[in-house]
Amino acid sequence: MTISFRIPALAVGAAAGALLLTACSATDTPPAAARTGDPDPGTGHLHGLGVDPADGALYAAGHLGVFRLGPTGAVRIADRYQDTMGFTVTGPRTFLASGHPSPTDPTATSPHLGLIRSTDAGQLWTTVSAAGKADFHSLQQAGEILYGLDSQTSQIWASKDAGATWEQRAKIPGADLATHPAAPQEVWATTRNGLLLHSTDGGTSFQPVRGTPALAAVERPAPDQLIAMTPDGKVLADGNGTSWTERGRLPQGAQPAVLTAASPTHLLAADTNDAVYESKDGGRTWTVVHRPGHTNTGH
């Protein structure tokens, strides 16, 4: 089902710019370093962040692979350069993602990976479904329902069997999805123009949430809590999208591109310059955990 509504004129150019930077073309190629063995080219634009509950390790997924973040920098997992979109941690050492294979991968048969899964913290990935068909820029596990936002069609996909089969639901100009396992029929989304949308029927239809400031990203770490970021890095909290309270903000000048809530208090964010920040007090204060240029080759 396709929804239609007018997007009101808002001063949200910055939001659109921040979000568009997270999208990648299947025709993009890695820099020559990825092909010649020159110094590691780094993460590329960051698309996703997560915390592995197995050991508390921080992970970043970018245009040039998946990385474990640590004191010595970002360590590339398995020497793999796939463009990893829709990255989400769903359990101990268990990751879901989508995106595009590395152009140097001789086994690649399509520019779109569909839904892929790793059960060993990114060492190996297996195709679950939709290879060659879907490019999920956001994936959210909400109890028994897995939601995906396909960038090819702007359509919400929903699966009740861990991504083996899918139903196609509403089309929205979406950029980011947010759900919670305790409310699997509720889906929140930000649009490419910074609007907040809400669905109560499993993504079949959406309604704009009026009076919301322009948002770059949204998360739902608890059934009664939304966490969001504005294009200028302010951290906002609310229960149902109608009454936002400012909690804090990223360092001055940081424009958010990614927001992930590992818990109501443990937040991760990446900016448009691919620096990664961490908050352990719900977004009130932030520390830098990675800056571009600190990348190591590893396995």
C-alpha positions, 0 to 999 in steps of 0.5 A: 500500500502506498501512502500519500501526503504533502510534506510541508515546507520546512527549513530542513535542507541541512537534514536532507544533506546529512541523510543523503550522505549516508546513501551510496550508489552501487556504482561507487568504487573503493579507492585504489588502496583497496585494490593495490594493497596501499595503506588502508583507505579507512571506513568510508562514509559510515552507515551504521553503528552497534554494540555487540552484547557478547562483549560490549565491543563497538562496531561501525559499518561503512562504505568500505567494510565493517570495523571493530572500534577500539583504543588503537583505531578501527579494525577492519573485519575479515579484510572485507570492503563491502559497502555495508548498509542497514547494519544492526546488531540483533544479538550476541555476535549476530549482525544483519545488514544489506548494501553492495559487494566490493567491486573487487569481489570476484564472487559478486553476482549483483550490485545489491546484497539483499539481506545478509546475516553474520553470526560470528561478529562479521567474520562471515556473512550469508545471504538470507534473501532478496539478493539482487532485489533489495538495498535496505538502508535501515533494518529494525528487529521488532520482536517477531517482525523484521522491518526493512526500508528498501532504498530502491523502491522507498518501500517498507518490507516486513518479515515474520520469519527472520527475513526468509520471506517478506511482505511489501507495505507502505512507500515512504520517503524514508531515511531511518526507521525505529521500532521496539520489540515490546510494540512490534506493530509500531514503526517510526521513521524520519524522512529525507526531508527531516519529518517524523512519521508514525505507523501503528499498523506494522508499516502499512500506513504512516501519518506525519507527526505534527509539530516535530522539529526537523530530525536527522535520525530517530531511535526507540530504545524503550517502549515509552521513549524516543531519542532523536537528533536534529541536523545540528546535533541536538539530542532530543527525548520524548515519549510519543513524538509530541513533546520533545526535551533537549538533553544535550548535543554532539560537539560543536560543528558535528552534523549527525549522520547515524544514531544508534541506541544500544539502551536508553542510556547507551547511545552511539552517533557518527557525524558526516565527517565519519567521527564516532561518538559515544554517550553513556548518559542518554545523550547528555554528554559525549566522548569521541571513540573514533576519528577518520585516519585511525584505521588498522588492518585486522581480522 
